[in-house]
Amino acid sequence: RAWWGYTWADGNGAAKVTPYDSKMEETTPCVMTLVSPALDFKNTPNPVLTFKVMGTLMRDGMADQLEVCYIEKDGEGMYVQPIDGLNIPASPDKNEEWVPYTIDLKGLDLADVFFIGFRFNSSRGAESTTSYYIDDFSWGQTNVPLIRPNIREGSFKAIAGKKATSPDIEIEGIALTSDIKISLYGAHKGFFTLSTTTLPAAGGKFNLDFLNTEPGEYAVEVDLNSEGAPLTAVIVGVQNETATGITDVIVDLSQPVSVYDIQGHALITNKQISSTSELKSAFGEGIYIVKQGEKACKVKL
């Protein structure tokens, strides 16, 4: 069966799909895909996709599945890839509830022109009742409220027992009417401290401090909220290491030296020095990376 247009009594219309067929004596597998018009990714200033989904007559343990798929041409055929993490409604407690979606595709490596497909996997027959509706599909609108971070995942290193600070995370607010609230979520959130918990609607920058005496890997979810915009999350990880290194700096005095801190910030770049004492006296206690040519080592002062 195909998707078709459905109109309610109030005049609102949507695309609808159902596997129900009273004339089928036996159920048979079916796949029905509603495909969008071609979407111009290359020339769209704000590559944001929006739509909303509603399911009806959904049951616990149902086999019916609605997928939202990215589609692009692949030679003479088509490449189809379901988009993960959307949590399409699929349980009776979500029946007759519209669920909105906003998907920001900026910065992704996609085809210049692509399609979005709504693929329904089910079994056609008189015992199949689940129906889905799609409405308010849009592409490239500039008035969609959105919080856009410069990264979705990031990480940095720390030394056990010493405070470390992450690189700045940059936030752009799009069509927002209220401030952006920042909060932390996760089992390790107690080891992290935000530089600020609020940014203006236009966006800004923030970072995180990390401090823990136990070595290991830690992560936190940074949630960004603003009225009318979907929740945006950034995952930040930390590799908390034990300080082990060389207490004396051994370098070849015939070559220039570059020195970086543990976060990778350049402190000295290609400087010719006269002695190792000169290098050691330029820095306080801490962990540094000393590089000469293609060789580099981690040192502790």
LUMBAGU-889463 format. One line per field, with one value per residue (C-alpha): residue number from 0; x, y, z; residue in one letter. Coordinates in Angstrom, 3 decimals. Each point is the difference from the previous one (the first is absolute). Layout:
num <- c(NUM ...)
x <- c(X ...)
y <- c(Y ...)
z <- c(Z ...)
residu <- c(A ...)
***
This chain:
num <- c(0 1 2 3 4 5 6 7 8 9 10 11 12 13 14 15 16 17 18 19 20 21 22 23 24 25 26 27 28 29 30 31 32 33 34 35 36 37 38 39 40 41 42 43 44 45 46 47 48 49 50 51 52 53 54 55 56 57 58 59 60 61 62 63 64 65 66 67 68 69 70 71 72 73 74 75 76 77 78 79 80 81 82 83 84 85 86 87 88 89 90 91 92 93 94 95 96 97 98 99 100 101 102 103 104 105 106 107 108 109 110 111 112 113 114 115 116 117 118 119 120 121 122 123 124 125 126 127 128 129 130 131 132 133 134 135 136 137 138 139 140 141 142 143 144 145 146 147 148 149 150 151 152 153 154 155 156 157 158 159 160 161 162 163 164 165 166 167 168 169 170 171 172 173 174 175 176 177 178 179 180 181 182 183 184 185 186 187 188 189 190 191 192 193 194 195 196 197 198 199 200 201 202 203 204 205 206 207 208 209 210 211 212 213 214 215 216 217 218 219 220 221 222 223 224 225 226 227 228 229 230 231 232 233 234 235 236 237 238 239 240 241 242 243 244 245 246 247 248 249 250 251 252 253 254 255 256 257 258 259 260 261 262 263 264 265 266 267 268 269 270 271 272 273 274 275 276 277 278 279 280 281 282 283 284 285 286 287 288 289 290 291 292 293 294 295 296 297 298 299 300)
x <- c(0.000 1.085 0.148 -2.844 -1.329 -2.369 -2.145 -1.637 -3.342 1.752 1.605 3.539 1.675 2.925 1.607 -1.303 1.060 -1.613 0.420 -3.661 -1.830 -3.289 0.038 3.263 -0.624 3.671 2.527 2.926 3.159 -0.086 2.291 -1.383 2.247 -1.067 2.832 0.507 0.776 3.717 1.631 2.855 2.666 2.831 -1.776 -2.221 1.269 -1.786 -0.141 -2.639 -2.687 -3.281 -3.069 -2.358 -1.219 -3.126 -0.833 -3.452 -1.207 3.539 0.320 2.578 2.456 -1.158 2.265 -0.941 2.877 0.224 3.487 1.181 2.655 2.688 -0.002 2.448 0.706 2.568 0.809 -3.111 -1.467 -0.678 1.868 -2.437 1.087 -2.376 0.732 0.812 -1.076 -3.387 -2.106 -3.012 -3.155 -0.771 -2.037 -3.647 0.788 1.009 -3.197 -1.490 2.884 1.887 3.774 2.021 3.505 2.673 3.152 2.980 2.175 2.541 3.583 -0.849 1.568 -3.109 -0.789 -0.645 -3.575 -1.746 -3.436 -1.725 -2.074 -2.590 0.190 -2.733 0.743 -3.031 -2.307 -3.019 -3.246 -3.182 1.837 2.471 -1.356 2.907 -0.133 2.522 -0.437 2.651 -0.627 1.786 2.950 2.432 3.565 2.371 -2.283 1.856 -2.649 0.245 1.215 3.243 3.098 3.045 3.290 3.282 0.503 -2.294 2.727 3.323 2.715 3.059 2.632 0.515 2.470 -1.416 -0.332 0.515 -2.692 -0.168 -2.038 -1.587 0.354 -2.818 -3.244 -1.616 -3.793 -2.110 -3.602 -2.342 -3.427 -0.021 -2.057 1.414 3.359 1.745 0.118 2.917 -0.067 1.916 -1.349 1.577 1.635 3.263 -1.495 1.319 3.571 -0.839 -0.687 -1.503 1.565 -3.559 -3.519 -1.592 0.779 -1.927 -2.438 2.558 2.454 3.550 2.718 0.461 2.402 0.197 2.440 0.751 1.511 0.260 2.711 -0.765 1.515 -2.367 -2.411 -2.875 -2.788 -2.867 -2.977 -0.357 -3.647 -0.915 -3.575 -1.884 -3.746 -1.450 3.174 0.710 2.423 3.585 2.631 3.804 1.988 3.320 2.500 3.159 2.994 1.208 3.623 2.558 2.877 3.046 2.772 3.570 1.087 2.881 -0.339 2.518 0.179 2.386 1.233 0.785 -3.704 -2.877 -2.442 -3.812 -1.870 -3.729 -2.149 -2.036 -3.024 2.132 0.413 3.311 2.173 3.243 0.291 3.302 2.174 3.763 1.200 3.465 -0.554 -2.586 -0.035 -1.315 -2.871 -0.823 0.073 -2.590 -2.803 -1.560 -0.864 -2.118 -0.061 1.335 0.630 3.445 0.440 3.087 -0.429 -1.994 0.798 -2.133 -0.108 -2.160 1.844 -0.920 1.447)
y <- c(0.000 3.579 3.080 2.396 3.402 0.078 2.953 0.373 1.694 3.262 0.157 -0.903 -2.483 -2.396 -2.958 -3.317 -3.636 -3.163 -3.710 -0.750 -1.791 -1.712 -1.958 -1.817 -3.486 -0.458 2.617 0.659 2.054 3.507 3.024 3.430 3.049 3.627 1.955 3.755 2.197 0.452 2.106 2.356 -0.438 1.809 3.347 0.135 2.574 -1.649 -3.778 -0.821 -2.643 0.111 -2.231 -1.576 -3.576 -1.492 -3.670 -1.462 -3.467 -0.913 -3.057 -1.348 -2.296 0.923 -0.927 3.087 2.444 3.498 1.128 3.397 -0.589 2.037 -0.792 0.954 -1.196 -2.776 -0.589 -1.476 -0.817 1.727 -0.025 -0.185 0.439 0.227 2.955 -1.279 1.436 1.501 -2.148 -0.122 -0.672 -3.726 -0.686 0.433 2.802 2.136 -0.612 3.150 2.174 2.170 -0.190 2.836 -0.500 2.537 -1.432 2.288 -1.312 2.834 -1.203 -3.547 -1.647 -0.528 -0.076 3.355 -1.172 -2.649 -1.246 -0.894 -3.169 -1.092 -3.802 -2.069 -3.700 -2.103 -2.856 0.686 -1.593 0.274 -0.417 2.847 3.239 2.415 3.252 2.836 3.617 2.481 3.757 3.385 -1.197 2.839 0.464 2.941 2.342 2.843 0.681 -3.391 0.470 -1.928 -0.237 -0.862 -0.981 -0.071 -3.611 -2.868 -1.951 1.116 -1.151 1.233 -1.349 0.626 -0.967 -1.737 2.459 3.113 2.201 -0.074 2.240 -1.045 1.970 2.505 -1.353 2.509 0.298 1.706 0.854 0.072 1.698 -0.234 2.342 -0.923 -0.728 -3.347 -1.994 -2.408 -2.999 -3.229 -3.540 -3.372 -2.068 1.999 3.493 0.682 0.127 2.750 3.708 2.296 3.400 1.359 -1.399 2.598 1.432 2.725 -1.053 0.867 -2.525 0.259 -2.186 -2.109 -2.625 -2.589 -0.547 -3.567 -1.238 -3.556 -1.820 -3.375 -0.773 -1.330 1.006 2.346 1.602 2.408 1.087 3.761 0.886 3.287 1.266 3.062 0.555 -1.265 -1.789 -3.732 -1.229 -0.027 -2.183 -0.022 -2.930 0.927 -2.669 0.145 -2.317 0.501 -1.137 -0.614 2.470 -2.001 1.609 1.173 2.411 1.278 1.432 -1.478 1.787 0.382 3.593 0.144 -0.112 2.430 -1.073 0.188 -0.465 -0.692 -0.330 -3.150 1.480 0.524 3.786 1.230 1.705 0.233 -0.523 -0.817 1.869 -0.444 -0.407 0.077 -2.502 -2.367 2.190 2.860 -2.180 -1.290 3.452 1.299 -2.192 -0.885 -3.442 -2.092 -2.363 1.195 -1.347 0.826 -0.372 0.205 -0.805 -3.245 -1.057 0.829 -1.022 0.680 1.521 0.820 3.025)
z <- c(0.000 -0.597 2.197 -0.720 1.046 2.959 1.119 3.416 0.625 0.952 -3.431 1.071 -2.323 0.308 -1.736 1.343 -0.207 1.363 -0.758 0.817 -2.801 0.847 -3.263 0.763 1.423 0.895 1.018 -2.323 0.625 -1.434 -0.243 -0.904 -0.433 -0.300 -1.681 0.204 -3.001 -0.724 2.747 -0.946 2.669 -1.788 -0.465 3.092 2.540 2.941 -0.604 2.607 -0.441 1.949 0.112 2.510 0.404 1.581 0.487 0.676 1.048 1.049 2.271 2.437 -1.746 -3.484 -2.917 -2.034 -0.416 -1.443 -1.044 -1.201 -2.669 -1.726 -3.742 -2.729 -3.533 -0.271 -3.653 -1.565 3.410 3.296 3.319 2.937 3.622 2.997 2.315 3.488 3.321 -0.939 2.345 -2.312 2.092 0.117 3.159 1.047 2.463 -3.020 -2.003 -1.585 1.235 -2.486 0.517 -1.650 -1.405 -0.920 -1.608 -0.560 -2.842 -0.110 -0.222 -1.078 -3.036 -2.133 -3.701 -1.703 -0.603 2.097 1.057 3.241 0.100 2.542 -0.214 1.640 0.583 0.896 -1.011 -2.180 1.208 2.025 3.322 -0.584 1.419 0.595 -1.970 -0.258 -1.094 -1.193 -0.007 -0.067 -2.075 -0.770 -1.222 0.312 1.940 1.747 2.646 1.748 3.626 0.382 2.193 -2.125 1.737 -1.910 1.191 0.977 1.788 1.430 2.373 1.854 2.363 3.683 2.717 3.071 2.879 -2.139 -1.510 -3.800 -2.267 -3.277 -3.221 -0.552 -1.443 -2.341 -0.196 -2.661 0.799 -2.999 0.154 3.808 2.188 3.413 1.625 -0.413 3.236 0.489 2.340 0.569 -0.033 0.756 2.726 -0.193 0.005 3.532 -1.343 -2.519 0.523 -2.645 -0.617 -0.341 0.151 -2.300 -3.430 -1.849 -2.726 -2.686 1.481 1.314 1.507 3.119 1.323 2.744 2.853 1.051 3.268 1.310 1.919 -1.613 -3.426 -2.659 -2.737 0.838 -2.007 0.468 -2.096 -0.361 -0.635 -1.679 0.239 -1.201 -0.165 -3.279 -1.116 0.195 2.639 -1.285 1.666 -0.160 1.400 1.615 1.015 2.116 0.187 3.574 0.139 2.730 -0.210 -1.093 -1.956 -0.105 2.724 -2.080 -3.494 -2.437 -3.351 -2.943 0.317 -3.719 -0.932 0.698 2.696 0.167 3.288 0.491 3.090 0.631 -1.837 -3.116 0.263 -1.439 2.639 -2.001 -3.757 -1.702 2.486 0.125 3.611 1.545 2.842 1.485 3.120 -2.119 -1.143 3.486 1.565 -2.479 1.411 3.332 1.255 -2.353 -2.962 -3.352 -3.479 -1.383 -3.752 -2.222 -3.683 -0.227 3.592 3.022 3.650 3.044 2.965 3.583 1.749)
residu <- c(R A W W G Y T W A D G N G A A K V T P Y D S K M E E T T P C V M T L V S P A L D F K N T P N P V L T F K V M G T L M R D G M A D Q L E V C Y I E K D G E G M Y V Q P I D G L N I P A S P D K N E E W V P Y T I D L K G L D L A D V F F I G F R F N S S R G A E S T T S Y Y I D D F S W G Q T N V P L I R P N I R E G S F K A I A G K K A T S P D I E I E G I A L T S D I K I S L Y G A H K G F F T L S T T T L P A A G G K F N L D F L N T E P G E Y A V E V D L N S E G A P L T A V I V G V Q N E T A T G I T D V I V D L S Q P V S V Y D I Q G H A L I T N K Q I S S T S E L K S A F G E G I Y I V K Q G E K A C K V K L)
***
